[in-house]
Amino acid sequence: MSNRYCSLTGKTDLSALTSPDDAHQLLDAVLVQRAKQGDKTAFRQLYDQHHRRVYALCFRLAGQTELAEEATQETFVRLWQKLPLFDGKSQFTTWLHSLTVNQALSCIKKHKSFWARFMPSEETHAAAIDFDYQGVDKLLMRLPERARIVFVLYALEGYQHDEIAKRLNIAPGTSKAQYHRAKKLLQEMI
């Protein structure tokens, strides 16, 4: 890590860094600055550093490998477009997380409206769970879409119900009801 930082910044004194998180944040800041200036290598390094986490979030929200891959790709395309707007007032990972959630939800909505023209919703849901996943993700894929999205955002990603309600254009009470529905369904599956 330190050699990578030194090669990016030209600095050799890393004594100010107190933890690996500090080093990652500093590396992100350097890479973001370079990518903002059009450095595609720096952007590629940002991608390499964050794509697994972005994909995992997209997968949990979308419930399908193909849709998660599409949402991940769209997130990084959008990141390239919006990177000049990142002002550094928050951590890059926080900003990227928010961008990922927005892109994943947008991708799910777009995909759902496209397939709704060709298949009834029951068939679409059945097709979405026809994959072999392991552990908790396998159970999450069996939840109804809205309940899964609310559960992932609340229980796994730490959003509050009022934030979820704003993102999904629903009432906070609906978010709470969907969360409890998901929790009950998961308990029944276990």
C-alpha positions, 0 to 999 in steps of 0.5 A: 500500500505505501509503495503505491501511495508513494508512486502516486504522490511522490511522497515518502513520509507516511508517518502521518497515517495512523491506520489502514483506513487513513491510507485508503482514504488518502489513496482515494483522495489522490486517485480522485484528484488525478481521475478528475483531471482525466487520468484514466489509469487513476480511474482504473485504480479506483475501479479496481479498489471499489468494484467488489463492494459496489457489485455486492451492494448492487447484487443484494439490491437487484437480486440477479447476477446480470442485473447487478453486473449491469448496475455496477457497470452503470455506476462506474460510468456515472462515476466517471461522469459525476466525478468532477462534482465530488467536492471532498466534503465527505469520504469518497466511499460514502459518496460512491455508496450513495451513487451506487444505491441510486444507480442500482435502484434506477437500473432495477426500475428500468429493468422492471418496466422493460420486462413488465411489457413482456412478462407478468410480474409473477413470471418475472419474480420467478425468473429472478430467483432461479439462480443458485446462491449461497447463504444469506444472499440465497435467502434474500433473493427469495424475498419479494423485490420491495421487501428485499430492497428495504431490508438490504438498505435498512438492515445491511446498509444502515439507512433509516426508514425516512431515507429509504422512503425518500429514495423509493418514493414511499411513506416511512410507514411503508418502509417499516412494514416492508422491513418487518415483512422481509424479516418475518419471511426470512425467519420463516425460511430459516 
